[in-house]
Amino acid sequence: MVPPPDRPDVSDLPVPPLPPDDPGAGDAGPEDAEGPPGRRGVLALALAVVVGLVAGAAVLLTRGDDGPVDPAADPAADLLVVSTAPVEPLPPELLARGIRRYVAMGDSFSAGPGIAPAQEDSGTALTCGRSTRSYPALIAARGDVRRFVDATCSGASTAAVTDRQLIGADAVVVPPQIRALNGREDLITVSLGANDGDLFATVFAVCAEVVEQSVGGPPDATPCRDAFGEAGVAGLEASATGIRASLAADLEAIRRRSPDAVVVVVGYPRIFPVAGTCEDLLLTDADARWLAGLFNVVVASQEQAARDADVRFVDLRTTEGQAICEEGTWVNGGFTAPGDGIGFHPSADGMARAADRIVEALTP
């Protein structure tokens, strides 16, 4: 195998312990952040802003071995059932000698935009919103990892693994994430899918347009879902189910590039509550449940793709204390503290809990 060319546009952060000839990562300064000033109007603005930044989140729906349960066919399905499939731990020999090279691929739910301190700007680190307290960075820092390469980038879809990503009005070019691999990896984590077809961004864009109907509306009303219409809902579902094939193809490409690495697909945490709502979310109860069912398909597709490619899958979802509006949430609502992540994305505490869950799953 011929290693890919050097790739200066992807952050390559050394983490302790470092060999004497490795350069240090340097100090990363905190990202600038401003606290939001209002409630309803500012939340609506936050919904609109996140459209350009979001990477996705997942929620829960009972499913069998063959895939997700159709919420229309089974409206009484338990929305709080998580995957019970066992996760194969890392090989003992790998744990004994330590991880020589760990590469993280993913979107904003892996990069941690807005969580201070940000990574140094080595090319696209700031553009992609990578944090030094993202779960990949935390995993690398706490384990016996010699070299950590962070290729995650906010807004990335499954296409970003093998194709370049363009960000912002200036169309900043982010190289394909697979270029971070040189064939000598021991561990690769991948978390992508919810930006396929602009799924997550589209949901928030449309829900922001009907926020006045959602706030204070009847709990059983579905103004956001209704705004899509049946054709729009079908399009969202198609994007969610299509993740399986596109992510599986990415995983096969990753395996060809780095055949000896342990590859782990990391699912998204829950973002939408399944019972009740709150002013930080600006959805009716029924719309929140609908999105819970919809985004569960995203996670189910991730899991199926991992099975198809014969790689590990770690489910981050929990049955309580994780979604917006729940006590102990991992995910910010529309209002965030400066340096604690952007709206509708993981907080610093959520990232730490994700790192804990992944390490626990992969460690015997």
Secondary structure, 3 states (H helix, E strand, C coil): CCCCCCCCCCEEEECCCCCCCCCCCCCCCCCCCCCCCCCHHHHHHHHHHHCCCCCCCECCCCEECCEECCCCCCCCCCCCCCCCCCCCCCCHHHHHHCECCEEEEECHHHHCCCECCECCCCCCHHHHCCECCCHHHHHHHHCCECEEEECCCCCCCHHHHCCCEEECCCCEEECCHHHHCCCCCCEEEEECCCCHHHHHHHHHHHHHHCHHHHCCCCCCCCHHHHHHHHHHHHHHHHHHHHHHHHHHHHHHHHHHHCCCCEEEEECCCECCCCCCCCCCCCCCHHHHHHHHHHHHHHHHHHHHHHHHHCCEEECCCCCCCCCCCCCCCCECCCCCCCCECCCCCECHHHHHHHHHHHHHHHCC
